[in-house]
Amino acid sequence: MGRRHRLAVSILALAAATTMLVGCTGLKQDTAGTTAPTSSAGAAAASADVPSLEGKTVGVAAKDVVRDFGRLTYQGVQDRLTELGATVVATQADAEDETHLANVENLVAQKVDAIVVVLGDATTLAPALQKAADAGIPIFTIDHASTNSVNNIGSDNWQIGSTLARTLAEDIGGTGKVLVFNGFYDVTPCQIRYDELQLVLKNYPNIEIIEPELQDIYVGTIEDAKQKTSDALTRYPVGEIAAIWSCWDLPAIGAAQAIDAAGRDEIKVYGVDAEPGALDLIEDPESVYQFTVAQQPALFGTTSADNVARYLGGDEEGVPLSTYLESVFVTKANVTEVRRELGLE
């Protein structure tokens, strides 16, 4: 069976996640590209399982470092590539899709040995990833599914999406109206999570999604979502909204802030990513924020770097099409324990 027809699931220990999450410091943010020097410890860091990247140049293109997820993933992949001996050319696009596209194209023009792409709009990035494939440059993606990707690192977003939806549906007793933030359907994780919401709600016919859905934005997200939620609270009196759903935490943080300020504690809020602000609200017994999902962003980066090394080291068949890392579901009942175990305090 060919490599691209296999699906590998990698479940990694929480202890490893703790080490990586706590260990990330510093950040390169030069959108024009920064080059990290080859690590003298590269050969020592490599093993029989993960070969050295000495003599290789690897590009890293991140959409942004606005959220903890993007920042820790971006740093994690750079740290591990450097540890393995690679020269790293790192770019981040300040959340601008066209800049992200240009950054990937620039890395292709530099003829790097491989490129790691962190997040991004699938439609916008498609031409650049095709250019890389045409140039024979292997692409490794993080939370960005593409037909041109050698390996994509992510969480099991089908599980995340269905669990998020089922938890919401059960918490509101299987009935009521739900306000949904759905501004990024072309971003693969959000697409999967939203599709799972729709699929789950087929079995809860008394739950209705309020139309039109709210459109979250990528910059100024929290304040924008707070304002949009405040406007919705004015339009829908007590009893008209049962819950708010978002595929990521930042809109949900703004929504919870608006609801908490308005004293509308009949509304429950659900998101994903375990952003610090979301965890703070979940830990607050007075807040309406109920649920999020802790992923392992630094470990996403480390695992992607290891797959780059294996692939460039000749073990192409050993690198799976998809690698899924374990997620942790966070509720008011376990948030304190999860923060301690994952180093998110």
Secondary structure in CASP SS format (residue, H / E / C, confidence):
PFRMAT SS
TARGET T0000
AUTHOR 0000-0000-0000
METHOD secondary structure of the structure
MODEL  1
M C 1.00
G C 1.00
R H 1.00
R H 1.00
H H 1.00
R C 1.00
L C 1.00
A C 1.00
V C 1.00
S C 1.00
I C 1.00
L C 1.00
A C 1.00
L H 1.00
A H 1.00
A H 1.00
A H 1.00
T H 1.00
T H 1.00
M H 1.00
L H 1.00
V H 1.00
G H 1.00
C C 1.00
T C 1.00
G C 1.00
L C 1.00
K C 1.00
Q C 1.00
D C 1.00
T C 1.00
A C 1.00
G C 1.00
T E 1.00
T E 1.00
A E 1.00
P C 1.00
T C 1.00
S C 1.00
S C 1.00
A C 1.00
G H 1.00
A H 1.00
A H 1.00
A H 1.00
A C 1.00
S C 1.00
A C 1.00
D C 1.00
V C 1.00
P C 1.00
S C 1.00
L C 1.00
E C 1.00
G C 1.00
K C 1.00
T E 1.00
V E 1.00
G E 1.00
V E 1.00
A E 1.00
A E 1.00
K C 1.00
D C 1.00
V C 1.00
V C 1.00
R C 1.00
D H 1.00
F H 1.00
G H 1.00
R H 1.00
L H 1.00
T H 1.00
Y H 1.00
Q H 1.00
G H 1.00
V H 1.00
Q H 1.00
D H 1.00
R H 1.00
L H 1.00
T H 1.00
E H 1.00
L C 1.00
G C 1.00
A C 1.00
T E 1.00
V E 1.00
V E 1.00
A E 1.00
T E 1.00
Q E 1.00
A C 1.00
D C 1.00
A C 1.00
E C 1.00
D H 1.00
E H 1.00
T H 1.00
H H 1.00
L H 1.00
A H 1.00
N H 1.00
V H 1.00
E H 1.00
N H 1.00
L H 1.00
V H 1.00
A H 1.00
Q C 1.00
K C 1.00
V C 1.00
D C 1.00
A E 1.00
I E 1.00
V E 1.00
V E 1.00
V E 1.00
L C 1.00
G C 1.00
D C 1.00
A H 1.00
T H 1.00
T H 1.00
L H 1.00
A H 1.00
P H 1.00
A H 1.00
L H 1.00
Q H 1.00
K H 1.00
A H 1.00
A H 1.00
D H 1.00
A C 1.00
G C 1.00
I C 1.00
P C 1.00
I E 1.00
F E 1.00
T E 1.00
I E 1.00
D C 1.00
H C 1.00
A C 1.00
S C 1.00
T C 1.00
N C 1.00
S E 1.00
V E 1.00
N E 1.00
N E 1.00
I E 1.00
G E 1.00
S E 1.00
D C 1.00
N H 1.00
W H 1.00
Q H 1.00
I H 1.00
G H 1.00
S H 1.00
T H 1.00
L H 1.00
A H 1.00
R H 1.00
T H 1.00
L H 1.00
A H 1.00
E H 1.00
D H 1.00
I C 1.00
G C 1.00
G C 1.00
T C 1.00
G E 1.00
K E 1.00
V E 1.00
L E 1.00
V E 1.00
F E 1.00
N C 1.00
G C 1.00
F C 1.00
Y C 1.00
D C 1.00
V C 1.00
T H 1.00
P H 1.00
C H 1.00
Q H 1.00
I H 1.00
R H 1.00
Y H 1.00
D H 1.00
E H 1.00
L H 1.00
Q H 1.00
L H 1.00
V H 1.00
L H 1.00
K C 1.00
N C 1.00
Y C 1.00
P C 1.00
N C 1.00
I E 1.00
E E 1.00
I E 1.00
I C 1.00
E C 1.00
P C 1.00
E C 1.00
L E 1.00
Q C 1.00
D C 1.00
I C 1.00
Y C 1.00
V C 1.00
G C 1.00
T H 1.00
I H 1.00
E H 1.00
D H 1.00
A H 1.00
K H 1.00
Q H 1.00
K H 1.00
T H 1.00
S H 1.00
D H 1.00
A H 1.00
L H 1.00
T H 1.00
R H 1.00
Y C 1.00
P C 1.00
V C 1.00
G C 1.00
E C 1.00
I C 1.00
A C 1.00
A E 1.00
I E 1.00
W E 1.00
S E 1.00
C C 1.00
W C 1.00
D H 1.00
L H 1.00
P H 1.00
A H 1.00
I H 1.00
G H 1.00
A H 1.00
A H 1.00
Q H 1.00
A H 1.00
I H 1.00
D H 1.00
A H 1.00
A H 1.00
G C 1.00
R C 1.00
D C 1.00
E C 1.00
I C 1.00
K E 1.00
V E 1.00
Y E 1.00
G C 1.00
V C 1.00
D C 1.00
A C 1.00
E C 1.00
P H 1.00
G H 1.00
A H 1.00
L H 1.00
D H 1.00
L H 1.00
I H 1.00
E H 1.00
D C 1.00
P C 1.00
E C 1.00
S C 1.00
V C 1.00
Y E 1.00
Q E 1.00
F E 1.00
T E 1.00
V E 1.00
A E 1.00
Q C 1.00
Q C 1.00
P H 1.00
A H 1.00
L H 1.00
F H 1.00
G H 1.00
T H 1.00
T H 1.00
S H 1.00
A H 1.00
D H 1.00
N H 1.00
V H 1.00
A H 1.00
R H 1.00
Y H 1.00
L H 1.00
G C 1.00
G C 1.00
D C 1.00
E H 1.00
E H 1.00
G H 1.00
V C 1.00
P C 1.00
L C 1.00
S E 1.00
T E 1.00
Y E 1.00
L E 1.00
E C 1.00
S C 1.00
V E 1.00
F E 1.00
V E 1.00
T E 1.00
K C 1.00
A C 1.00
N C 1.00
V H 1.00
T H 1.00
E H 1.00
V H 1.00
R H 1.00
R H 1.00
E H 1.00
L C 1.00
G C 1.00
L C 1.00
E C 1.00
END
